[in-house]
């Protein structure tokens, strides 16, 4: 945890969003296993963090596709110049 530490006034632990998501998931699982009611705020935060992580994945996918497209375009330009 805390691989991407970002210390801010709101995040004094320096945890990344992935760290928070991991801890929240563990807390939810512990509540479920102990048959305690899971706090709605934990579920809401967990879903919010999932959305953040999914948006990052989508951005990474788009970035990878764009890089592949640019590399293919560069290859074509090099072939034309030869």
mmCIF file as gemmi writes it, N, C-alpha and C atoms, coordinates in Angstrom:
data_model
loop_
_atom_site.group_PDB
_atom_site.id
_atom_site.type_symbol
_atom_site.label_atom_id
_atom_site.label_alt_id
_atom_site.label_comp_id
_atom_site.label_asym_id
_atom_site.label_entity_id
_atom_site.label_seq_id
_atom_site.pdbx_PDB_ins_code
_atom_site.Cartn_x
_atom_site.Cartn_y
_atom_site.Cartn_z
_atom_site.occupancy
_atom_site.B_iso_or_equiv
_atom_site.pdbx_formal_charge
_atom_site.auth_seq_id
_atom_site.auth_asym_id
_atom_site.pdbx_PDB_model_num
ATOM 1 N N . UNK Axp A 1 ? 0.822 -1.188 0 1 0 ? 1 A 1
ATOM 2 C CA . UNK Axp A 1 ? 0 0 0 1 0 ? 1 A 1
ATOM 3 C C . UNK Axp A 1 ? 0.866 1.252 0 1 0 ? 1 A 1
ATOM 4 N N . UNK Axp A 2 ? 0.22 2.343 -0.31 1 0 ? 2 A 1
ATOM 5 C CA . UNK Axp A 2 ? 0.847 3.67 -0.335 1 0 ? 2 A 1
ATOM 6 C C . UNK Axp A 2 ? 2.032 3.735 -1.294 1 0 ? 2 A 1
ATOM 7 N N . UNK Axp A 3 ? 1.9 3.055 -2.421 1 0 ? 3 A 1
ATOM 8 C CA . UNK Axp A 3 ? 2.955 3.114 -3.428 1 0 ? 3 A 1
ATOM 9 C C . UNK Axp A 3 ? 3.015 4.508 -4.053 1 0 ? 3 A 1
ATOM 10 N N . UNK Axp A 4 ? 1.84 5.067 -4.288 1 0 ? 4 A 1
ATOM 11 C CA . UNK Axp A 4 ? 1.75 6.391 -4.9 1 0 ? 4 A 1
ATOM 12 C C . UNK Axp A 4 ? 1.325 7.397 -3.842 1 0 ? 4 A 1
ATOM 13 N N . UNK Axp A 5 ? 2.138 7.577 -2.837 1 0 ? 5 A 1
ATOM 14 C CA . UNK Axp A 5 ? 1.773 8.431 -1.706 1 0 ? 5 A 1
ATOM 15 C C . UNK Axp A 5 ? 1.589 9.874 -2.15 1 0 ? 5 A 1
ATOM 16 N N . UNK Axp A 6 ? 0.464 10.425 -1.774 1 0 ? 6 A 1
ATOM 17 C CA . UNK Axp A 6 ? 0.16 11.823 -2.053 1 0 ? 6 A 1
ATOM 18 C C . UNK Axp A 6 ? -0.333 12.437 -0.755 1 0 ? 6 A 1
ATOM 19 N N . UNK Axp A 7 ? 0.531 13.145 -0.059 1 0 ? 7 A 1
ATOM 20 C CA . UNK Axp A 7 ? 0.16 13.738 1.219 1 0 ? 7 A 1
ATOM 21 C C . UNK Axp A 7 ? -0.519 15.08 0.985 1 0 ? 7 A 1
ATOM 22 N N . UNK Axp A 8 ? -1.769 15.161 1.373 1 0 ? 8 A 1
ATOM 23 C CA . UNK Axp A 8 ? -2.535 16.399 1.283 1 0 ? 8 A 1
ATOM 24 C C . UNK Axp A 8 ? -3.27 16.575 2.597 1 0 ? 8 A 1
ATOM 25 N N . UNK Axp A 9 ? -3.83 17.765 2.854 1 0 ? 9 A 1
ATOM 26 C CA . UNK Axp A 9 ? -4.599 17.949 4.093 1 0 ? 9 A 1
ATOM 27 C C . UNK Axp A 9 ? -5.758 16.961 4.22 1 0 ? 9 A 1
ATOM 28 N N . UNK Axp A 10 ? -6.35 16.565 3.077 1 0 ? 10 A 1
ATOM 29 C CA . UNK Axp A 10 ? -7.457 15.605 3.106 1 0 ? 10 A 1
ATOM 30 C C . UNK Axp A 10 ? -6.978 14.163 3.143 1 0 ? 10 A 1
ATOM 31 N N . UNK Axp A 11 ? -5.706 13.951 2.922 1 0 ? 11 A 1
ATOM 32 C CA . UNK Axp A 11 ? -5.17 12.595 2.831 1 0 ? 11 A 1
ATOM 33 C C . UNK Axp A 11 ? -3.87 12.528 3.623 1 0 ? 11 A 1
ATOM 34 N N . UNK Axp A 12 ? -3.986 12.613 4.938 1 0 ? 12 A 1
ATOM 35 C CA . UNK Axp A 12 ? -2.786 12.679 5.774 1 0 ? 12 A 1
ATOM 36 C C . UNK Axp A 12 ? -2.016 11.368 5.799 1 0 ? 12 A 1
ATOM 37 N N . UNK Axp A 13 ? -2.666 10.279 5.387 1 0 ? 13 A 1
ATOM 38 C CA . UNK Axp A 13 ? -1.973 8.993 5.349 1 0 ? 13 A 1
ATOM 39 C C . UNK Axp A 13 ? -1.125 8.843 4.089 1 0 ? 13 A 1
ATOM 40 N N . UNK Axp A 14 ? -1.431 9.649 3.088 1 0 ? 14 A 1
ATOM 41 C CA . UNK Axp A 14 ? -0.692 9.557 1.838 1 0 ? 14 A 1
ATOM 42 C C . UNK Axp A 14 ? -1.073 8.345 1.01 1 0 ? 14 A 1
ATOM 43 N N . UNK Axp A 15 ? -2.295 7.865 1.176 1 0 ? 15 A 1
ATOM 44 C CA . UNK Axp A 15 ? -2.738 6.686 0.429 1 0 ? 15 A 1
ATOM 45 C C . UNK Axp A 15 ? -3.246 7.089 -0.946 1 0 ? 15 A 1
ATOM 46 N N . UNK Axp A 16 ? -3.053 6.204 -1.898 1 0 ? 16 A 1
ATOM 47 C CA . UNK Axp A 16 ? -3.619 6.412 -3.225 1 0 ? 16 A 1
ATOM 48 C C . UNK Axp A 16 ? -5.075 5.955 -3.199 1 0 ? 16 A 1
ATOM 49 N N . UNK Axp A 17 ? -5.811 6.268 -4.267 1 0 ? 17 A 1
ATOM 50 C CA . UNK Axp A 17 ? -7.209 5.822 -4.36 1 0 ? 17 A 1
ATOM 51 C C . UNK Axp A 17 ? -7.287 4.295 -4.343 1 0 ? 17 A 1
ATOM 52 N N . UNK Axp A 18 ? -6.293 3.635 -4.933 1 0 ? 18 A 1
ATOM 53 C CA . UNK Axp A 18 ? -6.273 2.178 -4.931 1 0 ? 18 A 1
ATOM 54 C C . UNK Axp A 18 ? -6.133 1.641 -3.51 1 0 ? 18 A 1
ATOM 55 N N . UNK Axp A 19 ? -5.315 2.321 -2.69 1 0 ? 19 A 1
ATOM 56 C CA . UNK Axp A 19 ? -5.149 1.912 -1.295 1 0 ? 19 A 1
ATOM 57 C C . UNK Axp A 19 ? -6.467 2.016 -0.547 1 0 ? 19 A 1
ATOM 58 N N . UNK Axp A 20 ? -7.162 3.16 -0.721 1 0 ? 20 A 1
ATOM 59 C CA . UNK Axp A 20 ? -8.447 3.339 -0.053 1 0 ? 20 A 1
ATOM 60 C C . UNK Axp A 20 ? -9.436 2.272 -0.51 1 0 ? 20 A 1
ATOM 61 N N . UNK Axp A 21 ? -9.462 1.992 -1.804 1 0 ? 21 A 1
ATOM 62 C CA . UNK Axp A 21 ? -10.384 0.993 -2.336 1 0 ? 21 A 1
ATOM 63 C C . UNK Axp A 21 ? -10.09 -0.381 -1.743 1 0 ? 21 A 1
ATOM 64 N N . UNK Axp A 22 ? -8.81 -0.714 -1.608 1 0 ? 22 A 1
ATOM 65 C CA . UNK Axp A 22 ? -8.412 -2.008 -1.042 1 0 ? 22 A 1
ATOM 66 C C . UNK Axp A 22 ? -8.867 -2.137 0.413 1 0 ? 22 A 1
ATOM 67 N N . UNK Axp A 23 ? -8.667 -1.084 1.197 1 0 ? 23 A 1
ATOM 68 C CA . UNK Axp A 23 ? -9.058 -1.112 2.611 1 0 ? 23 A 1
ATOM 69 C C . UNK Axp A 23 ? -10.576 -1.174 2.739 1 0 ? 23 A 1
ATOM 70 N N . UNK Axp A 24 ? -11.286 -0.379 1.936 1 0 ? 24 A 1
ATOM 71 C CA . UNK Axp A 24 ? -12.749 -0.393 2.003 1 0 ? 24 A 1
ATOM 72 C C . UNK Axp A 24 ? -13.306 -1.753 1.612 1 0 ? 24 A 1
ATOM 73 N N . UNK Axp A 25 ? -12.723 -2.372 0.604 1 0 ? 25 A 1
ATOM 74 C CA . UNK Axp A 25 ? -13.183 -3.695 0.194 1 0 ? 25 A 1
ATOM 75 C C . UNK Axp A 25 ? -12.966 -4.705 1.319 1 0 ? 25 A 1
ATOM 76 N N . UNK Axp A 26 ? -11.823 -4.628 1.988 1 0 ? 26 A 1
ATOM 77 C CA . UNK Axp A 26 ? -11.544 -5.524 3.113 1 0 ? 26 A 1
ATOM 78 C C . UNK Axp A 26 ? -12.541 -5.294 4.245 1 0 ? 26 A 1
ATOM 79 N N . UNK Axp A 27 ? -12.886 -4.026 4.506 1 0 ? 27 A 1
ATOM 80 C CA . UNK Axp A 27 ? -13.85 -3.723 5.566 1 0 ? 27 A 1
ATOM 81 C C . UNK Axp A 27 ? -15.233 -4.27 5.221 1 0 ? 27 A 1
ATOM 82 N N . UNK Axp A 28 ? -15.644 -4.103 3.98 1 0 ? 28 A 1
ATOM 83 C CA . UNK Axp A 28 ? -16.945 -4.62 3.553 1 0 ? 28 A 1
ATOM 84 C C . UNK Axp A 28 ? -16.965 -6.136 3.66 1 0 ? 28 A 1
ATOM 85 N N . UNK Axp A 29 ? -15.904 -6.797 3.194 1 0 ? 29 A 1
ATOM 86 C CA . UNK Axp A 29 ? -15.835 -8.258 3.274 1 0 ? 29 A 1
ATOM 87 C C . UNK Axp A 29 ? -15.863 -8.735 4.718 1 0 ? 29 A 1
ATOM 88 N N . UNK Axp A 30 ? -15.18 -8.024 5.612 1 0 ? 30 A 1
ATOM 89 C CA . UNK Axp A 30 ? -15.18 -8.4 7.028 1 0 ? 30 A 1
ATOM 90 C C . UNK Axp A 30 ? -16.581 -8.282 7.609 1 0 ? 30 A 1
ATOM 91 N N . UNK Axp A 31 ? -17.302 -7.223 7.259 1 0 ? 31 A 1
ATOM 92 C CA . UNK Axp A 31 ? -18.681 -7.057 7.741 1 0 ? 31 A 1
ATOM 93 C C . UNK Axp A 31 ? -19.573 -8.177 7.224 1 0 ? 31 A 1
ATOM 94 N N . UNK Axp A 32 ? -19.409 -8.519 5.964 1 0 ? 32 A 1
ATOM 95 C CA . UNK Axp A 32 ? -20.229 -9.581 5.372 1 0 ? 32 A 1
ATOM 96 C C . UNK Axp A 32 ? -19.93 -10.913 6.047 1 0 ? 32 A 1
ATOM 97 N N . UNK Axp A 33 ? -18.651 -11.234 6.234 1 0 ? 33 A 1
ATOM 98 C CA . UNK Axp A 33 ? -18.278 -12.496 6.872 1 0 ? 33 A 1
ATOM 99 C C . UNK Axp A 33 ? -18.765 -12.569 8.316 1 0 ? 33 A 1
ATOM 100 N N . UNK Axp A 34 ? -18.727 -11.448 9.019 1 0 ? 34 A 1
ATOM 101 C CA . UNK Axp A 34 ? -19.166 -11.418 10.417 1 0 ? 34 A 1
ATOM 102 C C . UNK Axp A 34 ? -20.679 -11.266 10.518 1 0 ? 34 A 1
ATOM 103 N N . UNK Axp A 35 ? -21.346 -11.15 9.382 1 0 ? 35 A 1
ATOM 104 C CA . UNK Axp A 35 ? -22.795 -10.975 9.29 1 0 ? 35 A 1
ATOM 105 C C . UNK Axp A 35 ? -23.254 -9.698 9.984 1 0 ? 35 A 1
ATOM 106 N N . UNK Axp A 36 ? -22.41 -8.679 9.934 1 0 ? 36 A 1
ATOM 107 C CA . UNK Axp A 36 ? -22.797 -7.351 10.412 1 0 ? 36 A 1
ATOM 108 C C . UNK Axp A 36 ? -23.359 -6.585 9.223 1 0 ? 36 A 1
ATOM 109 N N . UNK Axp A 37 ? -24.289 -5.681 9.487 1 0 ? 37 A 1
ATOM 110 C CA . UNK Axp A 37 ? -24.759 -4.856 8.367 1 0 ? 37 A 1
ATOM 111 C C . UNK Axp A 37 ? -23.615 -3.975 7.867 1 0 ? 37 A 1
ATOM 112 N N . UNK Axp A 38 ? -23.489 -3.883 6.569 1 0 ? 38 A 1
ATOM 113 C CA . UNK Axp A 38 ? -22.424 -3.073 5.975 1 0 ? 38 A 1
ATOM 114 C C . UNK Axp A 38 ? -22.909 -1.626 5.923 1 0 ? 38 A 1
ATOM 115 N N . UNK Axp A 39 ? -22.075 -0.73 6.389 1 0 ? 39 A 1
ATOM 116 C CA . UNK Axp A 39 ? -22.452 0.688 6.41 1 0 ? 39 A 1
ATOM 117 C C . UNK Axp A 39 ? -22.676 1.19 4.986 1 0 ? 39 A 1
ATOM 118 N N . UNK Axp A 40 ? -23.801 1.853 4.741 1 0 ? 40 A 1
ATOM 119 C CA . UNK Axp A 40 ? -24.071 2.365 3.383 1 0 ? 40 A 1
ATOM 120 C C . UNK Axp A 40 ? -22.98 3.298 2.87 1 0 ? 40 A 1
ATOM 121 N N . UNK Axp A 41 ? -22.352 4.067 3.778 1 0 ? 41 A 1
ATOM 122 C CA . UNK Axp A 41 ? -21.3 4.982 3.315 1 0 ? 41 A 1
ATOM 123 C C . UNK Axp A 41 ? -20.112 4.201 2.773 1 0 ? 41 A 1
ATOM 124 N N . UNK Axp A 42 ? -19.827 3.016 3.355 1 0 ? 42 A 1
ATOM 125 C CA . UNK Axp A 42 ? -18.724 2.202 2.84 1 0 ? 42 A 1
ATOM 126 C C . UNK Axp A 42 ? -19.044 1.711 1.439 1 0 ? 42 A 1
ATOM 127 N N . UNK Axp A 43 ? -20.282 1.276 1.245 1 0 ? 43 A 1
ATOM 128 C CA . UNK Axp A 43 ? -20.672 0.783 -0.076 1 0 ? 43 A 1
ATOM 129 C C . UNK Axp A 43 ? -20.609 1.921 -1.088 1 0 ? 43 A 1
ATOM 130 N N . UNK Axp A 44 ? -21.112 3.093 -0.703 1 0 ? 44 A 1
ATOM 131 C CA . UNK Axp A 44 ? -21.097 4.244 -1.607 1 0 ? 44 A 1
ATOM 132 C C . UNK Axp A 44 ? -19.655 4.616 -1.967 1 0 ? 44 A 1
ATOM 133 N N . UNK Axp A 45 ? -18.774 4.68 -0.963 1 0 ? 45 A 1
ATOM 134 C CA . UNK Axp A 45 ? -17.37 5.016 -1.226 1 0 ? 45 A 1
ATOM 135 C C . UNK Axp A 45 ? -16.705 3.945 -2.08 1 0 ? 45 A 1
ATOM 136 N N . UNK Axp A 46 ? -17.024 2.684 -1.799 1 0 ? 46 A 1
ATOM 137 C CA . UNK Axp A 46 ? -16.447 1.578 -2.562 1 0 ? 46 A 1
ATOM 138 C C . UNK Axp A 46 ? -16.854 1.7 -4.033 1 0 ? 46 A 1
ATOM 139 N N . UNK Axp A 47 ? -18.138 1.969 -4.27 1 0 ? 47 A 1
ATOM 140 C CA . UNK Axp A 47 ? -18.608 2.125 -5.648 1 0 ? 47 A 1
ATOM 141 C C . UNK Axp A 47 ? -17.961 3.333 -6.31 1 0 ? 47 A 1
ATOM 142 N N . UNK Axp A 48 ? -17.8 4.409 -5.554 1 0 ? 48 A 1
ATOM 143 C CA . UNK Axp A 48 ? -17.152 5.614 -6.091 1 0 ? 48 A 1
ATOM 144 C C . UNK Axp A 48 ? -15.713 5.301 -6.495 1 0 ? 48 A 1
ATOM 145 N N . UNK Axp A 49 ? -14.996 4.579 -5.637 1 0 ? 49 A 1
ATOM 146 C CA . UNK Axp A 49 ? -13.609 4.223 -5.947 1 0 ? 49 A 1
ATOM 147 C C . UNK Axp A 49 ? -13.541 3.293 -7.146 1 0 ? 49 A 1
ATOM 148 N N . UNK Axp A 50 ? -14.507 2.365 -7.258 1 0 ? 50 A 1
ATOM 149 C CA . UNK Axp A 50 ? -14.558 1.501 -8.435 1 0 ? 50 A 1
ATOM 150 C C . UNK Axp A 50 ? -14.725 2.336 -9.7 1 0 ? 50 A 1
ATOM 151 N N . UNK Axp A 51 ? -15.578 3.367 -9.612 1 0 ? 51 A 1
ATOM 152 C CA . UNK Axp A 51 ? -15.79 4.239 -10.771 1 0 ? 51 A 1
ATOM 153 C C . UNK Axp A 51 ? -14.513 4.984 -11.133 1 0 ? 51 A 1
ATOM 154 N N . UNK Axp A 52 ? -13.797 5.475 -10.121 1 0 ? 52 A 1
ATOM 155 C CA . UNK Axp A 52 ? -12.533 6.179 -10.372 1 0 ? 52 A 1
ATOM 156 C C . UNK Axp A 52 ? -11.541 5.238 -11.049 1 0 ? 52 A 1
ATOM 157 N N . UNK Axp A 53 ? -11.418 4.02 -10.511 1 0 ? 53 A 1
ATOM 158 C CA . UNK Axp A 53 ? -10.469 3.061 -11.083 1 0 ? 53 A 1
ATOM 159 C C . UNK Axp A 53 ? -10.868 2.687 -12.502 1 0 ? 53 A 1
ATOM 160 N N . UNK Axp A 54 ? -12.173 2.527 -12.763 1 0 ? 54 A 1
ATOM 161 C CA . UNK Axp A 54 ? -12.639 2.171 -14.101 1 0 ? 54 A 1
ATOM 162 C C . UNK Axp A 54 ? -12.345 3.296 -15.09 1 0 ? 54 A 1
ATOM 163 N N . UNK Axp A 55 ? -12.563 4.549 -14.65 1 0 ? 55 A 1
ATOM 164 C CA . UNK Axp A 55 ? -12.255 5.68 -15.532 1 0 ? 55 A 1
ATOM 165 C C . UNK Axp A 55 ? -10.769 5.699 -15.876 1 0 ? 55 A 1
ATOM 166 N N . UNK Axp A 56 ? -9.928 5.385 -14.895 1 0 ? 56 A 1
ATOM 167 C CA . UNK Axp A 56 ? -8.483 5.337 -15.163 1 0 ? 56 A 1
ATOM 168 C C . UNK Axp A 56 ? -8.166 4.235 -16.166 1 0 ? 56 A 1
ATOM 169 N N . UNK Axp A 57 ? -8.827 3.073 -16.01 1 0 ? 57 A 1
ATOM 170 C CA . UNK Axp A 57 ? -8.6 1.97 -16.945 1 0 ? 57 A 1
ATOM 171 C C . UNK Axp A 57 ? -9.004 2.377 -18.356 1 0 ? 57 A 1
ATOM 172 N N . UNK Axp A 58 ? -10.147 3.052 -18.472 1 0 ? 58 A 1
ATOM 173 C CA . UNK Axp A 58 ? -10.622 3.49 -19.787 1 0 ? 58 A 1
ATOM 174 C C . UNK Axp A 58 ? -9.637 4.477 -20.397 1 0 ? 58 A 1
ATOM 175 N N . UNK Axp A 59 ? -9.159 5.43 -19.591 1 0 ? 59 A 1
ATOM 176 C CA . UNK Axp A 59 ? -8.175 6.398 -20.094 1 0 ? 59 A 1
ATOM 177 C C . UNK Axp A 59 ? -6.914 5.681 -20.552 1 0 ? 59 A 1
ATOM 178 N N . UNK Axp A 60 ? -6.473 4.672 -19.784 1 0 ? 60 A 1
ATOM 179 C CA . UNK Axp A 60 ? -5.28 3.912 -20.162 1 0 ? 60 A 1
ATOM 180 C C . UNK Axp A 60 ? -5.504 3.156 -21.464 1 0 ? 60 A 1
ATOM 181 N N . UNK Axp A 61 ? -6.719 2.591 -21.638 1 0 ? 61 A 1
ATOM 182 C CA . UNK Axp A 61 ? -7.037 1.865 -22.867 1 0 ? 61 A 1
ATOM 183 C C . UNK Axp A 61 ? -7.029 2.812 -24.063 1 0 ? 61 A 1
ATOM 184 N N . UNK Axp A 62 ? -7.641 3.981 -23.88 1 0 ? 62 A 1
ATOM 185 C CA . UNK Axp A 62 ? -7.677 4.968 -24.963 1 0 ? 62 A 1
ATOM 186 C C . UNK Axp A 62 ? -6.264 5.421 -25.302 1 0 ? 62 A 1
ATOM 187 N N . UNK Axp A 63 ? -5.463 5.658 -24.283 1 0 ? 63 A 1
ATOM 188 C CA . UNK Axp A 63 ? -4.079 6.09 -24.491 1 0 ? 63 A 1
ATOM 189 C C . UNK Axp A 63 ? -3.299 5.015 -25.251 1 0 ? 63 A 1
ATOM 190 N N . UNK Axp A 64 ? -3.481 3.751 -24.877 1 0 ? 64 A 1
ATOM 191 C CA . UNK Axp A 64 ? -2.772 2.656 -25.544 1 0 ? 64 A 1
ATOM 192 C C . UNK Axp A 64 ? -3.195 2.551 -27.007 1 0 ? 64 A 1
ATOM 193 N N . UNK Axp A 65 ? -4.511 2.705 -27.267 1 0 ? 65 A 1
ATOM 194 C CA . UNK Axp A 65 ? -4.992 2.661 -28.644 1 0 ? 65 A 1
ATOM 195 C C . UNK Axp A 65 ? -4.41 3.816 -29.46 1 0 ? 65 A 1
ATOM 196 N N . UNK Axp A 66 ? -4.352 4.981 -28.862 1 0 ? 66 A 1
ATOM 197 C CA . UNK Axp A 66 ? -3.813 6.159 -29.557 1 0 ? 66 A 1
ATOM 198 C C . UNK Axp A 66 ? -2.327 5.976 -29.863 1 0 ? 66 A 1
ATOM 199 N N . UNK Axp A 67 ? -1.597 5.437 -28.906 1 0 ? 67 A 1
ATOM 200 C CA . UNK Axp A 67 ? -0.164 5.183 -29.116 1 0 ? 67 A 1
ATOM 201 C C . UNK Axp A 67 ? 0.028 4.186 -30.251 1 0 ? 67 A 1
ATOM 202 N N . UNK Axp A 68 ? -0.767 3.112 -30.257 1 0 ? 68 A 1
ATOM 203 C CA . UNK Axp A 68 ? -0.667 2.11 -31.321 1 0 ? 68 A 1
ATOM 204 C C . UNK Axp A 68 ? -0.982 2.737 -32.675 1 0 ? 68 A 1
ATOM 205 N N . UNK Axp A 69 ? -1.995 3.597 -32.706 1 0 ? 69 A 1
ATOM 206 C CA . UNK Axp A 69 ? -2.37 4.277 -33.945 1 0 ? 69 A 1
ATOM 207 C C . UNK Axp A 69 ? -1.242 5.18 -34.437 1 0 ? 69 A 1
ATOM 208 N N . UNK Axp A 70 ? -0.648 5.934 -33.526 1 0 ? 70 A 1
ATOM 209 C CA . UNK Axp A 70 ? 0.452 6.827 -33.902 1 0 ? 70 A 1
ATOM 210 C C . UNK Axp A 70 ? 1.674 6.045 -34.361 1 0 ? 70 A 1
ATOM 211 N N . UNK Axp A 71 ? 1.945 4.92 -33.713 1 0 ? 71 A 1
ATOM 212 C CA . UNK Axp A 71 ? 3.08 4.091 -34.127 1 0 ? 71 A 1
ATOM 213 C C . UNK Axp A 71 ? 2.857 3.534 -35.528 1 0 ? 71 A 1
ATOM 214 N N . UNK Axp A 72 ? 1.619 3.102 -35.818 1 0 ? 72 A 1
ATOM 215 C CA . UNK Axp A 72 ? 1.307 2.587 -37.152 1 0 ? 72 A 1
ATOM 216 C C . UNK Axp A 72 ? 1.444 3.695 -38.194 1 0 ? 72 A 1
ATOM 217 N N . UNK Axp A 73 ? 0.968 4.885 -37.849 1 0 ? 73 A 1
ATOM 218 C CA . UNK Axp A 73 ? 1.078 6.024 -38.76 1 0 ? 73 A 1
ATOM 219 C C . UNK Axp A 73 ? 2.544 6.386 -39.011 1 0 ? 73 A 1
ATOM 220 N N . UNK Axp A 74 ? 3.348 6.369 -37.968 1 0 ? 74 A 1
ATOM 221 C CA . UNK Axp A 74 ? 4.779 6.655 -38.101 1 0 ? 74 A 1
ATOM 222 C C . UNK Axp A 74 ? 5.449 5.618 -39 1 0 ? 74 A 1
ATOM 223 N N . UNK Axp A 75 ? 5.079 4.362 -38.819 1 0 ? 75 A 1
ATOM 224 C CA . UNK Axp A 75 ? 5.654 3.29 -39.639 1 0 ? 75 A 1
ATOM 225 C C . UNK Axp A 75 ? 5.32 3.512 -41.115 1 0 ? 75 A 1
ATOM 226 N N . UNK Axp A 76 ? 4.055 3.881 -41.396 1 0 ? 76 A 1
ATOM 227 C CA . UNK Axp A 76 ? 3.652 4.148 -42.779 1 0 ? 76 A 1
ATOM 228 C C . UNK Axp A 76 ? 4.43 5.322 -43.366 1 0 ? 76 A 1
ATOM 229 N N . UNK Axp A 77 ? 4.608 6.369 -42.573 1 0 ? 77 A 1
ATOM 230 C CA . UNK Axp A 77 ? 5.356 7.534 -43.057 1 0 ? 77 A 1
ATOM 231 C C . UNK Axp A 77 ? 6.805 7.174 -43.351 1 0 ? 77 A 1
ATOM 232 N N . UNK Axp A 78 ? 7.405 6.368 -42.497 1 0 ? 78 A 1
ATOM 233 C CA . UNK Axp A 78 ? 8.791 5.94 -42.724 1 0 ? 78 A 1
ATOM 234 C C . UNK Axp A 78 ? 8.896 5.119 -43.999 1 0 ? 78 A 1
ATOM 235 N N . UNK Axp A 79 ? 7.911 4.228 -44.226 1 0 ? 79 A 1
ATOM 236 C CA . UNK Axp A 79 ? 7.926 3.392 -45.427 1 0 ? 79 A 1
ATOM 237 C C . UNK Axp A 79 ? 7.775 4.241 -46.685 1 0 ? 79 A 1
ATOM 238 N N . UNK Axp A 80 ? 6.933 5.264 -46.616 1 0 ? 80 A 1
ATOM 239 C CA . UNK Axp A 80 ? 6.744 6.148 -47.766 1 0 ? 80 A 1
ATOM 240 C C . UNK Axp A 80 ? 8 6.947 -48.077 1 0 ? 80 A 1
ATOM 241 N N . UNK Axp A 81 ? 8.731 7.319 -47.055 1 0 ? 81 A 1
ATOM 242 C CA . UNK Axp A 81 ? 9.946 8.121 -47.249 1 0 ? 81 A 1
ATOM 243 C C . UNK Axp A 81 ? 11.118 7.3 -47.762 1 0 ? 81 A 1
ATOM 244 N N . UNK Axp A 82 ? 11.047 5.996 -47.665 1 0 ? 82 A 1
ATOM 245 C CA . UNK Axp A 82 ? 12.168 5.148 -48.107 1 0 ? 82 A 1
ATOM 246 C C . UNK Axp A 82 ? 12.15 4.88 -49.571 1 0 ? 82 A 1
